[in-house]
């Protein structure tokens, strides 16, 4: 890697929030003031290594809740009744 990487870019690559990345960096002795803070190559490597040491990367994908799915179905039914 050449140059510096922004904290939010690394968070996106690791599929975690910037907040989680900043907290992890702090535990590793790396001070980041915000998601726009720059990381040196050695800091990026240190953070990546901490996630590859048996810790699972959090999946941030959102699954629709049952309530959300039911609400969408209700809206579809209402729209179908209006159109008919």
Secondary structure, DSSP 8 states (H G I E B T S, - for coil): --S-EEHHHHHHHHTS-HHHHHHHHHHTT----STT-EE-HHHHHHHHHHHHSS-----------HHHHHHHHHHHHHHHHHH-
